[in-house]
Amino acid sequence: MRTLRGLRRLLRVAVVGLFVAAVAAELSKPEDQRTWHGKVGGVVPYDFRPPTWERIRSAYWNPESDRLFSDRVFGVGWALNLYQAKRLLESAYQGLSGGPPSLSIRMSTREPLGGRSRKGGGEDD
């Protein structure tokens, strides 16, 4: 328990340190050269520009990218590409079960069989 608290504290200090380093990097540049996005130490991405819907979609749902982690839309660190996470989880499920999942998630409604509604009104009623 004590080790877990220490680990959380260390993580918090690291995140705050990265945030301070990113802001310091931008403030050290001349005002006309500040972009407010880049990488701390050439590794950890940061972006302090106002988010746009296009950047949000590109970071969190991007089927065109093979990367699981993308640059964060706002702040310091990475974002999770949920499309790639879904694809990896489906692949892992299929590998464990030996086949495709039995139920699929549908984003649209199904048409009733034979064009009839379930409440009746068909020729057999």
VENLIN-V228568 format. One record per pair of residues at least 6 apart in sequence whose C-alpha atoms are under 7 Angstrom apart, sorted by the first residue. I is the first residue (numbers start at 0). J is the second residue. D is the distance in Angstrom with one decimal. If there is no record, write none. Layout:
I_J_D + I_J_D
//
This chain:
17_39_6.9 + 18_75_6.3 + 20_39_6.7 + 21_39_5.8 + 21_45_6.8 + 25_33_5.7 + 25_35_6.1 + 35_46_5.9 + 35_47_5.3 + 35_48_6.1 + 36_45_5.4 + 36_46_4.1 + 36_47_6.1 + 37_44_5.7 + 37_45_5.5 + 37_46_6.6 + 38_44_4.1 + 38_45_5.7 + 43_76_5.7 + 44_70_5.9 + 44_75_5.9 + 44_76_5.4 + 44_77_6.9 + 45_71_6.8 + 45_74_5.5 + 45_75_4.2 + 45_76_6.2 + 46_71_6.9 + 46_72_6.4 + 46_73_5.1 + 46_74_5.4 + 46_75_6.6 + 47_73_5.5 + 47_74_5.8 + 48_73_6.8 + 50_72_6.0 + 50_73_6.3 + 54_72_6.3 + 55_72_5.9 + 58_69_5.7 + 58_70_6.6 + 58_71_6.6 + 58_72_6.6 + 58_78_6.2 + 58_80_6.0 + 59_78_6.5 + 59_79_5.9 + 59_80_4.5 + 59_81_5.6 + 60_80_5.4 + 60_81_5.4 + 60_82_5.1 + 61_80_6.4 + 61_82_6.1 + 62_82_5.9 + 62_83_7.0 + 65_83_6.9 + 67_79_6.0 + 67_80_5.2 + 67_83_5.5 + 67_84_6.4 + 68_77_5.9 + 68_78_5.5 + 68_79_4.8 + 68_80_5.7 + 69_77_5.5 + 69_78_5.2 + 69_79_6.3 + 69_80_6.4 + 70_76_6.8 + 70_77_4.8 + 70_78_5.8 + 71_77_4.7 + 71_78_4.7 + 93_99_5.3 + 93_100_6.7 + 115_121_5.7
//
